Amino acid sequence: MRMSLAQRVLLTWLFTLLFLIMLVLKLDEKAPWNWFLIFIPVWIFDTILLVMLIVKMAGRCKSGFDPRNGSQNMKKKVWYLIAMLLKLAFCLALCAKLQRFTTMKLAYVFIPLWALLIGGMVELGYNIFCVRRD
């Protein structure tokens, strides 16, 4: 299943809007829900993205796949997978902290997010300065 850009944008907006509505209800104390429930749109969206990414990565294993110039593409997909897992770790740690399941310091909760942002800056710098333009 291949989604068009318009479908991906619409799906992103839908899940973002749903998450923001639930977040506002929680912050206004109109919804006494658990923080993990508030993040359900985020979990669903991330699951969809992870499944699509894993399917694309698994596509390299099929017969007839041309491996030329695929190593750079695979490295990018591995980075995307790591980024998704770091985001998931941050969201889980944040929910656990907000729900008071853990006494972890807030600075530790943000470590996966900081790692994700540093990795994103490294990738951006690499793409700007090191990628050869034809």
Number of C-alpha atoms within 10 A of each C-alpha: 5 7 9 9 9 9 11 13 11 12 13 15 12 14 17 15 13 16 18 15 13 21 17 13 15 16 11 10 10 10 13 11 12 13 19 16 14 22 18 15 19 19 17 12 15 16 14 11 16 16 11 15 17 13 12 13 15 10 11 14 10 8 7 7 10 9 11 7 8 12 10 10 12 15 11 13 16 15 16 16 17 14 19 18 16 19 19 18 17 20 20 17 21 20 20 18 17 15 12 11 10 12 9 13 9 12 8 13 19 16 15 19 18 16 14 20 15 12 15 15 12 12 14 12 12 11 12 11 9 10 9 7 7 3
